[in-house]
Amino acid sequence: MKKTLIALTISGLAAFTAFGQDTAKDDLKKSGQDVKDAGKDTGHAAKSAAKGVKKGTKKAVHSTAKETKKGADKVEDKTK
């Protein structure tokens, strides 16, 4: 009885540990999903950076146009 109980316990633990292990195919699937997620994250970061560049460029263009108009107005006043 005692030997049978020990044998069942050992075989049950062995089956449980084997069930929890990933196969090479599972590892490959997980690594593929990780690469896909990394690509998505990179795309989101690039999009966010592009929005920042757009905002900064727009601000610089408007500022430059404002100062150019200011300078043109000064020149016009001097020529009168």
PARO-729505 format. One line per 3 residues: number of its first residue (from 1); their letters; for each residue x, y, z of C-alpha. Coordinates in Angstrom, 2 decimals, always signed. Example, Ala and Ser with C-alpha at 12.3 -4.5 7.8 and 13.67 -1.06 7.14 Angstrom:
% PARO-729505
1) as) +12.30/-4.50/+7.80  +13.67/-1.06/+7.14
END
This chain:
% PARO-729505
1) mkk) +0.00/+0.00/+0.00  +2.77/+2.41/+0.98  +4.79/+1.66/-2.18
4) tli) +1.72/+2.17/-4.36  +0.99/+5.51/-2.73  +4.60/+6.65/-3.24
7) alt) +4.53/+5.51/-6.88  +1.27/+7.38/-7.53  +2.60/+10.52/-5.87
10) isg) +5.82/+10.48/-7.90  +4.01/+9.81/-11.19  +1.47/+12.54/-10.40
13) laa) +4.24/+15.07/-9.73  +6.08/+14.04/-12.88  +2.94/+14.47/-14.98
16) fta) +2.24/+17.86/-13.38  +5.75/+19.17/-14.09  +5.67/+17.85/-17.66
19) fgq) +2.34/+19.58/-18.22  +3.74/+22.92/-17.10  +6.71/+22.88/-19.46
22) dta) +6.57/+24.66/-22.81  +7.59/+22.92/-25.97  +9.88/+24.43/-28.57
25) kdd) +6.84/+25.19/-30.73  +5.24/+27.16/-27.88  +8.47/+29.06/-27.32
28) lkk) +8.61/+29.94/-31.02  +5.02/+31.19/-30.95  +5.72/+33.29/-27.86
31) sgq) +8.85/+34.82/-29.39  +6.94/+35.60/-32.57  +4.24/+37.36/-30.56
34) dvk) +6.90/+39.28/-28.64  +8.42/+40.51/-31.91  +4.98/+41.53/-33.16
37) dag) +4.26/+43.45/-29.95  +7.65/+45.16/-30.13  +6.91/+46.23/-33.70
40) kdt) +3.58/+47.70/-32.65  +5.18/+49.56/-29.75  +7.85/+50.97/-32.08
43) gha) +5.15/+52.13/-34.48  +3.25/+53.88/-31.72  +6.43/+55.59/-30.51
46) aks) +7.27/+56.78/-34.02  +3.77/+58.15/-34.49  +3.98/+60.01/-31.18
49) aak) +7.38/+61.45/-32.07  +6.08/+62.59/-35.46  +3.22/+64.43/-33.77
52) gvk) +5.73/+66.27/-31.57  +7.85/+67.22/-34.59  +4.76/+68.48/-36.41
55) kgt) +3.75/+70.64/-33.46  +7.25/+72.09/-33.07  +7.58/+72.81/-36.79
58) kka) +4.19/+74.51/-36.91  +5.11/+76.68/-33.92  +8.44/+77.67/-35.51
61) vhs) +6.83/+78.54/-38.86  +4.20/+80.70/-37.21  +6.78/+82.44/-35.05
64) tak) +9.00/+83.11/-38.07  +6.07/+84.44/-40.09  +5.08/+86.74/-37.24
67) etk) +8.60/+88.18/-36.91  +8.93/+88.54/-40.69  +5.69/+90.53/-40.82
70) kga) +6.92/+92.66/-37.92  +10.17/+93.39/-39.79  +8.29/+94.16/-43.01
73) dkv) +6.06/+96.60/-41.16  +9.14/+98.41/-39.78  +10.65/+98.67/-43.26
76) edk) +7.36/+99.99/-44.63  +7.16/+102.62/-41.89  +10.72/+103.78/-42.63
79) tk) +10.06/+104.10/-46.35  +7.06/+106.42/-45.85
END
